[in-house]
Amino acid sequence: MDNKYKTNMLEQLIPKLETLVYRIGVQYPQKKVVSFLAPNDSLKALDIGISESRVLECIRSNHSINAVNISQKVLITKSGISKIMLRLKKKGLINAVHPENNRKEIFKLR
């Protein structure tokens, strides 16, 4: 699969995930919502796991964000985020930018 096709599929999948997360969050507000999600065919076709999809959604909704902030928002350890970011970069789904005034990488969707 080429990156353009993957990006298109991801853009179609994200609103569905948002709706599902919202519905589960309303039903189970005391639980960590994402633990209820299981991989579906769209994610498998993109070769994207649930954690990766959560990170992609976080980047999409926050536009330019660093790994520490992603970690806090999606409740994944910083080392876990680092591994996920490497996988997403290899798949060509994100870009990492180093601003001049900041040592930390800022991530954006491709």
DSSP file (Angstrom, degrees, kcal/mol; ACC not computed):
  #  RESIDUE AA STRUCTURE BP1 BP2  ACC     N-H-->O    O-->H-N    N-H-->O    O-->H-N    TCO  KAPPA ALPHA  PHI   PSI    X-CA   Y-CA   Z-CA
    1    1 A M              0   0    0      0, 0.0     2,-0.1     0, 0.0     0, 0.0   0.000 360.0 360.0 360.0 136.3    0.0    0.0    0.0
    2    2 A D     >  -     0   0    0      1,-0.1     4,-2.1     4,-0.0     3,-0.2  -0.450 360.0-111.0 -84.0 163.1    1.3    3.5   -0.8
    3    3 A N  H  > S+     0   0    0      1,-0.2     4,-2.8     2,-0.2     5,-0.2   0.832 115.0  57.0 -64.0 -34.5    1.3    6.3    1.7
    4    4 A K  H  > S+     0   0    0      2,-0.2     4,-2.3     1,-0.2    -1,-0.2   0.913 108.8  46.7 -64.2 -41.6   -1.4    8.3    0.0
    5    5 A Y  H  > S+     0   0    0      2,-0.2     4,-2.6    -3,-0.2    -2,-0.2   0.914 113.0  49.5 -65.0 -43.1   -3.8    5.4    0.3
    6    6 A K  H  X S+     0   0    0     -4,-2.1     4,-2.5     2,-0.2    -2,-0.2   0.915 111.1  49.4 -62.0 -43.3   -2.9    4.8    3.9
    7    7 A T  H  X S+     0   0    0     -4,-2.8     4,-2.4     2,-0.2    -1,-0.2   0.912 111.1  49.7 -62.9 -42.7   -3.4    8.5    4.7
    8    8 A N  H  X S+     0   0    0     -4,-2.3     4,-1.6     2,-0.2    -2,-0.2   0.928 112.2  47.0 -62.1 -46.1   -6.8    8.4    3.0
    9    9 A M  H  X S+     0   0    0     -4,-2.6     4,-1.8     1,-0.2    -2,-0.2   0.895 111.9  51.7 -62.5 -39.6   -7.9    5.3    4.9
   10   10 A L  H  X S+     0   0    0     -4,-2.5     4,-2.3     1,-0.2    -2,-0.2   0.904 106.5  53.1 -64.3 -41.9   -6.6    6.8    8.1
   11   11 A E  H  < S+     0   0    0     -4,-2.4    -1,-0.2     1,-0.2    -2,-0.2   0.842 111.7  46.6 -63.0 -33.2   -8.6   10.1    7.5
   12   12 A Q  H  X S+     0   0    0     -4,-1.6     4,-0.6    -5,-0.2    -1,-0.2   0.822 113.5  49.0 -75.1 -31.7  -11.7    8.0    7.0
   13   13 A L  H  X S+     0   0    0     -4,-1.8     4,-2.3     1,-0.2     3,-0.3   0.846  96.7  68.8 -77.9 -35.3  -11.1    5.9   10.1
   14   14 A I  H  X S+     0   0    0     -4,-2.3     4,-2.7     1,-0.2     5,-0.2   0.894  97.6  49.4 -58.4 -47.3  -10.4    8.7   12.6
   15   15 A P  H  > S+     0   0    0      0, 0.0     4,-2.3     0, 0.0    -1,-0.2   0.882 111.3  51.6 -61.1 -34.5  -13.9   10.1   12.8
   16   16 A K  H  X S+     0   0    0     -4,-0.6     4,-2.3    -3,-0.3    -2,-0.2   0.915 111.1  47.1 -65.5 -42.2  -15.3    6.6   13.4
   17   17 A L  H  X S+     0   0    0     -4,-2.3     4,-3.0     2,-0.2     5,-0.2   0.905 110.2  53.0 -64.8 -41.3  -12.8    6.1   16.2
   18   18 A E  H  X S+     0   0    0     -4,-2.7     4,-2.4     2,-0.2    -2,-0.2   0.924 110.4  47.5 -59.7 -44.7  -13.7    9.5   17.7
   19   19 A T  H  X S+     0   0    0     -4,-2.3     4,-2.6     2,-0.2    -1,-0.2   0.922 113.4  48.0 -62.6 -44.8  -17.4    8.5   17.7
   20   20 A L  H  X S+     0   0    0     -4,-2.3     4,-2.5     2,-0.2     5,-0.2   0.922 111.9  48.8 -63.0 -45.1  -16.7    5.2   19.2
   21   21 A V  H  X S+     0   0    0     -4,-3.0     4,-2.6     1,-0.2    -1,-0.2   0.903 111.7  50.3 -62.1 -41.4  -14.5    6.6   21.9
   22   22 A Y  H  X S+     0   0    0     -4,-2.4     4,-2.0    -5,-0.2    -2,-0.2   0.945 111.5  47.6 -62.0 -47.9  -17.1    9.3   22.7
   23   23 A R  H  X S+     0   0    0     -4,-2.6     4,-1.8     1,-0.2    -2,-0.2   0.909 114.6  45.3 -61.8 -43.2  -19.9    6.7   23.0
   24   24 A I  H  X S+     0   0    0     -4,-2.5     4,-3.0     1,-0.2    -1,-0.2   0.903 110.8  54.5 -66.9 -40.0  -17.8    4.4   25.2
   25   25 A G  H  < S+     0   0    0     -4,-2.6    -2,-0.2    -5,-0.2    -1,-0.2   0.850 107.8  49.9 -62.2 -34.8  -16.7    7.4   27.3
   26   26 A V  H  < S+     0   0    0     -4,-2.0    -1,-0.2     1,-0.2    -2,-0.2   0.895 116.1  42.1 -69.5 -40.2  -20.3    8.3   28.0
   27   27 A Q  H  < S+     0   0    0     -4,-1.8    -2,-0.2     1,-0.2    -1,-0.2   0.860 130.4  24.7 -74.6 -36.0  -21.2    4.8   29.0
   28   28 A Y    ><  +     0   0    0     -4,-3.0     3,-1.5    -5,-0.2    -1,-0.2  -0.553  66.9 160.3-129.5  66.6  -18.1    4.2   31.1
   29   29 A P  T 3  S+     0   0    0      0, 0.0    -1,-0.1     0, 0.0     4,-0.1   0.753  75.1  56.4 -65.3 -23.0  -16.7    7.6   32.3
   30   30 A Q  T 3  S+     0   0    0      2,-0.1     2,-0.2     3,-0.0    -5,-0.1   0.601  98.5  76.0 -84.0 -10.0  -14.7    6.0   35.1
   31   31 A K  S <  S-     0   0    0     -3,-1.5     2,-0.9    -6,-0.1     3,-0.1  -0.568  95.1-100.1 -98.4 161.0  -12.7    3.7   32.8
   32   32 A K    >   -     0   0    0     -2,-0.2     3,-1.3     1,-0.2     4,-0.3  -0.751  39.1-149.4 -78.1 110.5   -9.9    4.4   30.4
   33   33 A V  G >  S+     0   0    0     -2,-0.9     3,-1.9     1,-0.3     4,-0.3   0.833  85.6  59.3 -56.0 -43.4  -11.9    4.5   27.2
   34   34 A V  G >  S+     0   0    0      1,-0.3     3,-1.6     2,-0.2    -1,-0.3   0.732  87.8  73.6 -68.1 -21.3   -9.3    3.2   24.8
   35   35 A S  G <  S+     0   0    0     -3,-1.3    -1,-0.3     1,-0.3    -2,-0.2   0.682  91.6  60.0 -65.6 -14.8   -8.8   -0.1   26.6
   36   36 A F  G <  S+     0   0    0     -3,-1.9    -1,-0.3    -4,-0.3     2,-0.2   0.637  85.6  97.7 -84.4 -15.3  -12.2   -1.1   25.2
   37   37 A L    <   -     0   0    0     -3,-1.6    13,-0.1    -4,-0.3   -20,-0.0  -0.487  53.1-168.6 -80.0 144.0  -11.2   -0.8   21.6
   38   38 A A        -     0   0    0     -2,-0.2    -2,-0.0    12,-0.0    -3,-0.0  -0.949  35.0 -89.8-126.5 150.1  -10.1   -3.7   19.6
   39   39 A P        -     0   0    0      0, 0.0     2,-0.2     0, 0.0    10,-0.1  -0.278  45.2-165.0 -59.3 140.6   -8.4   -3.7   16.2
   40   40 A N     >  -     0   0    0      1,-0.0     4,-2.3    -3,-0.0     5,-0.2  -0.619  38.3 -87.9-117.0-178.1  -10.7   -3.8   13.2
   41   41 A D  H  > S+     0   0    0      1,-0.2     4,-2.6    -2,-0.2     5,-0.2   0.849 123.0  55.4 -61.9 -36.7  -10.2   -4.5    9.5
   42   42 A S  H  > S+     0   0    0      2,-0.2     4,-1.6     1,-0.2    -1,-0.2   0.922 110.5  45.1 -63.8 -43.4   -9.4   -0.9    8.6
   43   43 A L  H  >>S+     0   0    0      1,-0.2     5,-2.7     2,-0.2     4,-0.6   0.904 113.1  50.7 -66.2 -40.3   -6.6   -0.7   11.2
   44   44 A K  H ><5S+     0   0    0     -4,-2.3     3,-0.9     1,-0.2    -2,-0.2   0.906 107.5  53.6 -63.4 -40.6   -5.3   -4.1   10.1
   45   45 A A  H 3<5S+     0   0    0     -4,-2.6    -1,-0.2     1,-0.3    -2,-0.2   0.859 112.9  43.7 -62.6 -34.9   -5.3   -3.0    6.4
   46   46 A L  H 3<5S-     0   0    0     -4,-1.6    -1,-0.3    -5,-0.2    -2,-0.2   0.525 110.1-124.9 -84.3  -6.2   -3.2    0.0    7.4
   47   47 A D  T <<5 +     0   0    0     -3,-0.9     2,-0.4    -4,-0.6    -3,-0.2   0.927  64.3 141.0  57.7  47.0   -1.0   -2.1    9.6
   48   48 A I      < -     0   0    0     -5,-2.7    -1,-0.2    -6,-0.1    -2,-0.2  -0.978  41.4-146.7-123.3 129.7   -1.8    0.3   12.5
   49   49 A G     >  -     0   0    0     -2,-0.4     4,-2.4    -3,-0.1     5,-0.2  -0.347  32.8-100.5 -85.3 172.8   -2.3   -0.8   16.1
   50   50 A I  H  > S+     0   0    0      1,-0.2     4,-2.4     2,-0.2     5,-0.2   0.917 122.7  50.9 -60.6 -45.5   -4.7    0.8   18.6
   51   51 A S  H  > S+     0   0    0      1,-0.2     4,-2.2     2,-0.2    -1,-0.2   0.912 110.7  49.3 -60.7 -41.6   -1.9    2.6   20.3
   52   52 A E  H  > S+     0   0    0      1,-0.2     4,-2.6     2,-0.2    -1,-0.2   0.904 110.2  50.7 -63.9 -40.2   -0.6    4.0   17.0
   53   53 A S  H  X S+     0   0    0     -4,-2.4     4,-2.3     2,-0.2    -2,-0.2   0.877 108.9  51.9 -66.5 -35.9   -4.1    5.1   16.1
   54   54 A R  H  X S+     0   0    0     -4,-2.4     4,-2.1     2,-0.2    -1,-0.2   0.917 111.3  47.2 -64.0 -42.2   -4.5    6.9   19.4
   55   55 A V  H  X S+     0   0    0     -4,-2.2     4,-2.5     2,-0.2    -2,-0.2   0.918 111.3  50.8 -66.0 -43.6   -1.2    8.7   18.8
   56   56 A L  H  X S+     0   0    0     -4,-2.6     4,-2.7     1,-0.2    -2,-0.2   0.908 110.5  49.4 -60.6 -42.1   -2.2    9.7   15.3
   57   57 A E  H  X S+     0   0    0     -4,-2.3     4,-2.6     2,-0.2    -1,-0.2   0.905 110.1  51.4 -63.0 -40.9   -5.5   11.0   16.5
   58   58 A C  H  X S+     0   0    0     -4,-2.1     4,-1.4     2,-0.2    -2,-0.2   0.919 112.0  46.1 -62.4 -43.9   -3.7   13.0   19.2
   59   59 A I  H  X S+     0   0    0     -4,-2.5     4,-1.2     1,-0.2    -2,-0.2   0.915 112.9  51.0 -64.7 -42.7   -1.3   14.5   16.6
   60   60 A R  H  < S+     0   0    0     -4,-2.7     3,-0.3     1,-0.2    -2,-0.2   0.919 113.8  42.7 -61.6 -44.4   -4.2   15.3   14.2
   61   61 A S  H  < S+     0   0    0     -4,-2.6    -1,-0.2     1,-0.2    -2,-0.2   0.690 122.0  39.1 -79.8 -16.9   -6.2   17.1   16.9
   62   62 A N  H  < S-     0   0    0     -4,-1.4     2,-1.7    -5,-0.2    -1,-0.2   0.384  86.9-157.2-111.4   1.9   -3.3   19.0   18.3
   63   63 A H  S  < S+     0   0    0     -4,-1.2     2,-0.6    -3,-0.3    46,-0.2  -0.356  77.0  27.5  59.1 -80.2   -1.5   19.8   15.0
   64   64 A S  S    S+     0   0    0     -2,-1.7     2,-0.3    44,-0.1    44,-0.2  -0.949  81.5 150.0-115.2 116.2    2.0   20.3   16.3
   65   65 A I  E     -A  107   0A   0     42,-1.2    42,-2.9    -2,-0.6     2,-0.2  -0.992  36.1-128.6-147.1 147.4    2.8   18.4   19.5
   66   66 A N  E  >  -A  106   0A   0     -2,-0.3     4,-2.1    40,-0.2     5,-0.2  -0.484  33.5-103.1 -95.8 171.1    5.8   16.9   21.2
   67   67 A A  H  > S+     0   0    0     38,-0.5     4,-2.7     1,-0.2     5,-0.2   0.845 117.4  55.6 -63.3 -37.1    6.2   13.4   22.5
   68   68 A V  H  > S+     0   0    0      2,-0.2     4,-1.9     1,-0.2    -1,-0.2   0.932 110.5  45.0 -62.9 -45.2    5.9   14.4   26.2
   69   69 A N  H  > S+     0   0    0      2,-0.2     4,-2.1     1,-0.2    -2,-0.2   0.877 112.3  51.8 -67.3 -36.8    2.5   16.1   25.5
   70   70 A I  H  X S+     0   0    0     -4,-2.1     4,-2.6     2,-0.2     5,-0.3   0.940 108.1  53.0 -61.7 -45.5    1.4   13.1   23.5
   71   71 A S  H  X>S+     0   0    0     -4,-2.7     5,-1.2     1,-0.2     4,-0.9   0.894 110.8  46.5 -56.0 -43.5    2.3   10.8   26.3
   72   72 A Q  H  <5S+     0   0    0     -4,-1.9    -1,-0.2     1,-0.2    -2,-0.2   0.871 114.5  46.9 -68.3 -37.7    0.3   12.8   28.8
   73   73 A K  H  <5S+     0   0    0     -4,-2.1    -2,-0.2     1,-0.2    -1,-0.2   0.866 120.8  34.1 -76.1 -36.6   -2.8   13.0   26.5
   74   74 A V  H  <5S-     0   0    0     -4,-2.6    -1,-0.2    -5,-0.2    -2,-0.2   0.439 103.5-123.9-101.2   0.6   -3.0    9.4   25.4
   75   75 A L  T  <5 +     0   0    0     -4,-0.9     2,-0.4    -5,-0.3    -3,-0.2   0.909  64.8 132.5  58.9  47.4   -1.7    7.9   28.8
   76   76 A I      < -     0   0    0     -5,-1.2    -1,-0.2    -6,-0.2    -2,-0.2  -0.970  62.5-100.8-123.4 142.9    1.2    5.9   27.3
   77   77 A T     >  -     0   0    0     -2,-0.4     4,-2.5     1,-0.1     5,-0.2  -0.145  30.1-113.8 -60.2 158.2    4.7    6.1   28.8
   78   78 A K  H  > S+     0   0    0      1,-0.2     4,-2.2     2,-0.2     5,-0.1   0.876 118.9  51.2 -62.1 -37.7    7.3    8.3   27.2
   79   79 A S  H  > S+     0   0    0      2,-0.2     4,-1.8     1,-0.2    -1,-0.2   0.891 109.8  50.4 -67.8 -37.1    9.3    5.2   26.2
   80   80 A G  H  > S+     0   0    0      2,-0.2     4,-2.3     1,-0.2    -2,-0.2   0.908 109.5  50.8 -63.4 -42.3    6.2    3.7   24.6
   81   81 A I  H  X S+     0   0    0     -4,-2.5     4,-3.0     1,-0.2    -2,-0.2   0.904 106.5  55.2 -62.3 -41.4    5.5    6.9   22.7
   82   82 A S  H  X S+     0   0    0     -4,-2.2     4,-1.9     1,-0.2    -1,-0.2   0.917 109.8  45.9 -58.3 -43.9    9.1    6.9   21.4
   83   83 A K  H  X S+     0   0    0     -4,-1.8     4,-2.0     2,-0.2    -1,-0.2   0.911 113.4  49.0 -65.9 -42.4    8.7    3.4   20.0
   84   84 A I  H  X S+     0   0    0     -4,-2.3     4,-2.6     1,-0.2    -2,-0.2   0.915 109.4  52.7 -62.8 -42.7    5.3    4.2   18.5
   85   85 A M  H  X S+     0   0    0     -4,-3.0     4,-2.4     1,-0.2    -1,-0.2   0.890 107.3  51.8 -62.2 -40.0    6.8    7.4   16.9
   86   86 A L  H  X S+     0   0    0     -4,-1.9     4,-2.3    -5,-0.2    -1,-0.2   0.920 111.1  47.6 -61.7 -43.2    9.6    5.4   15.3
   87   87 A R  H  X S+     0   0    0     -4,-2.0     4,-1.9     1,-0.2    -2,-0.2   0.917 112.4  49.0 -63.8 -42.9    7.1    3.0   13.8
   88   88 A L  H  <>S+     0   0    0     -4,-2.6     5,-2.4     1,-0.2     6,-0.8   0.865 111.0  50.2 -67.1 -35.5    4.9    5.8   12.5
   89   89 A K  H ><5S+     0   0    0     -4,-2.4     3,-1.2     3,-0.2    -1,-0.2   0.925 109.6  50.7 -66.0 -43.9    7.9    7.5   10.9
   90   90 A K  H 3<5S+     0   0    0     -4,-2.3    -2,-0.2     1,-0.3    -1,-0.2   0.853 109.1  51.8 -61.8 -34.3    8.9    4.3    9.2
   91   91 A K  T 3<5S-     0   0    0     -4,-1.9    -1,-0.3    -5,-0.2    -2,-0.2   0.544 113.8-121.7 -79.3  -6.8    5.4    3.9    7.8
   92   92 A G  T < 5S+     0   0    0     -3,-1.2    -3,-0.2    -4,-0.4    -2,-0.1   0.748  78.1 120.4  75.9  24.2    5.6    7.5    6.5
   93   93 A L      < +     0   0    0     -5,-2.4    17,-1.9    16,-0.1     2,-0.3   0.677  69.9  33.1 -95.3 -19.2    2.5    8.7    8.4
   94   94 A I  E     -B  109   0A   0     -6,-0.8     2,-0.4    15,-0.3    15,-0.2  -0.924  63.4-144.1-134.3 160.1    4.2   11.4   10.5
   95   95 A N  E     -B  108   0A   0     13,-3.1    13,-2.2    -2,-0.3     2,-0.5  -0.932  12.2-145.7-117.2 146.7    6.9   14.0   10.2
   96   96 A A  E     -B  107   0A   0     -2,-0.4     2,-0.4    11,-0.2    11,-0.2  -0.961  17.1-171.4-113.4 131.0    9.2   15.1   12.9
   97   97 A V  E     -B  106   0A   0      9,-2.8     9,-3.1    -2,-0.5    -2,-0.0  -0.953  16.4-148.0-123.1 139.4   10.4   18.7   13.0
   98   98 A H        -     0   0    0     -2,-0.4     7,-0.1     7,-0.2     5,-0.1  -0.891  19.3-146.9-105.9 102.1   13.0   20.4   15.2
   99   99 A P    >   -     0   0    0      0, 0.0     3,-1.3     0, 0.0    -2,-0.0  -0.339  19.5-120.9 -63.5 150.9   12.1   24.0   15.9
  100  100 A E  T 3  S+     0   0    0      1,-0.3    -2,-0.0     3,-0.0     3,-0.0   0.851 110.6  45.3 -61.2 -36.6   15.1   26.3   16.2
  101  101 A N  T 3  S+     0   0    0      1,-0.0     2,-0.4     2,-0.0    -1,-0.3   0.279 111.3  57.9 -93.9  11.5   14.1   27.4   19.8
  102  102 A N    <   -     0   0    0     -3,-1.3    -1,-0.0     1,-0.1     0, 0.0  -0.997  59.2-154.5-146.7 134.6   13.3   23.9   21.1
  103  103 A R  S    S+     0   0    0     -2,-0.4     2,-0.2    -5,-0.1    -1,-0.1   0.752  73.1  91.8 -76.9 -24.2   15.3   20.7   21.4
  104  104 A K  S    S-     0   0    0      1,-0.1     2,-0.2    -6,-0.0    -2,-0.1  -0.452  81.7-114.0 -79.6 142.4   12.2   18.5   21.3
  105  105 A E        -     0   0    0     -2,-0.2   -38,-0.5    -7,-0.1     2,-0.5  -0.488  23.0-147.5 -70.2 140.7   10.8   17.1   18.1
  106  106 A I  E     -AB  66  97A   0     -9,-3.1    -9,-2.8    -2,-0.2     2,-0.4  -0.938  15.5-143.7-108.0 133.2    7.4   18.4   17.1
  107  107 A F  E     +AB  65  96A   0    -42,-2.9   -42,-1.2    -2,-0.5     2,-0.3  -0.795  21.3 173.2-106.9 141.9    5.2   15.8   15.3
  108  108 A K  E     - B   0  95A   0    -13,-2.2   -13,-3.1    -2,-0.4     2,-0.1  -0.972  35.1-106.3-138.5 151.6    2.8   16.5   12.4
  109  109 A L  E       B   0  94A   0     -2,-0.3   -15,-0.3   -46,-0.2   -16,-0.1  -0.489 360.0 360.0 -71.8 149.6    0.8   14.2   10.1
  110  110 A R              0   0    0    -17,-1.9   -16,-0.1    -2,-0.1    -1,-0.1   0.456 360.0 360.0 -78.7 360.0    2.1   13.9    6.6
